[in-house]
Amino acid sequence: MIRGDRIRERLNALDRSQGWLAREIEVSPQAISKMVSGKVGDSPKLYQIARALETSVEFLIGESDDASPQRVAEGRGGYRAEPLAKTGRVQYVSMAVAMPNENALADMMESLLALVPENATRVEAARILAQRLPAGFAAIGPVQPAAGTETMTASAKSARSPATGRSSRQRS
């Protein structure tokens, strides 16, 4: 549950208004007012609120008294919650996702791979890539399929295929 006093505290610390926060996360000022007054317990914009207020989700929901954000290792300005493995929380989500084209994905993967130290083990590399994948997608930005383009739906089997350099959907 979002703690309104924590939102108010961060707004004051940053010398910002509720109206500013509403514009930052693209909601109505009334929505922010309801969160601050405690009339709204949860918001799908929780992570955006944390980023805008330069704090962690854990602070906003009262799981931590530390208002300082957890910075991504390289200090690129990103924020993240505690890893699920540490908190034990799991969130199941089912949604339709528009994936970027192959070139955008390749560029993203190149950028992510550059963050992996040369001496990293395969397990360490996998962990580093897994931690940074959401930031990689965020850097690409939203994908809007062009009007009239064909869309493909990947089967559950192809989604679980190991990385072999070829999609299980490709033909020889």
C-alpha positions, 0 to 999 in steps of 0.5 A: 500500500502506498504511503501518502506521507512518504510521497509528501516527504519526497516531494518536500525533499525535492522541493516539488509539487503534487502537480509536478509529480502528476505531470511527470507520471502522466496522471491527473493532479487529483490522482496524486492528491488521493495517493497523498491523502491515503484514499488510494492504496495502490497504483500501476504507476508505482515504479514511475512515482519512485523514479520521479521522486528519486527513491525506492518502491520499498520506501514508498510502500513502507517496507524501508525507511531508507529514502535513498534509491538503489542505483543501478551499478553504473550509476546511469540514473536508473532505480530498481527494487530489491531483487525478487529472490531477496524479497520472496515476492512473485508477480504474475503478469499476462500481457500482449507485448510488441517487441522491437525489431531485430536491429533494435534488439541487437543494438540493445544486446550489444550495449548490455553485453558491453557491461559484462566484464571480460572475466565474468563467468557464464553464470555471472554474465547471465545474472548481469544481463538479467538484471539489466534487461528491463533497463535495456528495453526501457532505453529502446522505448515504446514499440508502436507497430506500423499500420498495416504490418503483419504481427507474429505471435510466438508459441510458448515452445519458441519462447522457452527455446534455449539461445541457439542463434536461431529461432525455432520458428526459422526455416532451414 
